[in-house]
Amino acid sequence: MTLRDLAGMAEARVDAEWNHTSAILAMLANVNRDPKHSSYHPEDFHPLRRRRNRSAGIPVTRDNIGLLKVFCSSGIAARARKERDA
């Protein structure tokens, strides 16, 4: 067994322990939270996990929906032309 193997095993154990601890913390927080607020997830308490960014991405609006239609329709049209020509 190499030092790299031992280090990987140690990291995995720490991660597993934090999975357990963060699940318990999320459960305790949800039991004691105000019902009007959103629920907690284990990722909210896990220091080794990145927080989920739910606001990531580009919101679709009337101004940019045309770009989405161009990309979608060109792919569909190109496939239809290939199938028709084949």
N, C-alpha and C positions, 0 to 999 in steps of 0.2 A: 504494500500500500504506500502510495506516495504522499507527499505533503499536500499536493494539489487535491488529491482525493479526500484527505482529512479536512482541508479547508472547505471543500464543496459540501461535505457532510455536515460540518458545523454551521455553514450558512443555511442549509436546508432545515436544520433543526431550529435555528433561530426564527426562520420564516414560519415554520409550522407552529411554534409557540406563539408568535404574534398573531397568526390566524386564529388560534384558540382565544387568546386574550381579547383581540378586537371584536370577535363575535360576542363574547360575554359583555364587553363594554357597550356594544350597540344594543344588546338586549336590555341591559339596565337603563340605558338612556331612553329607549323606546317605552319602557314601562313607566318611567317617570316624566315623560315629556308632555307638553300641552297638546291635547288632541287637535288643536287648530294648526299646529306646525307639522311640517313634513317629517317623515320618519328618518331615522339614522340608519346607516349601512356600516358593515364592518370596515369598509375601506375608509370611512371617515376617521377611524381610530388607529388604523394600521400605519405605523411610521415608515414602513418599507415599501408601501404601495403609493403610486401617484393617485391623487384625487381625480375623480371623474369630472371632467369639464363638460357639463351638459350644454353650455352655451357655445361650444366650439362649432365652427362651420359658418356658412354664409346663409343668412336668412333669405328665403325666396320672396321677392316682392313683385309688384307689377312692373317695375323698371327692369328687373333682370330676368324675368320669366322667359322673355324672348330668347335669351342665350341658351337656356335649358332646352327650349323647343328646337332650336337649331341643331344642337348636338344630338338630341334624341331622334329627331326626324331624319337627319342625314344618315345616321346609322341604320335606321329602319329602311330608308329608301335605298341605300347602297346594298343591303342584303336582299331586298326585293328585286333589284335590278340583276344581281348575280344569279338569283334563283330563276328569274325569267329568261336570262340569256343562256343559262346552262342547259 
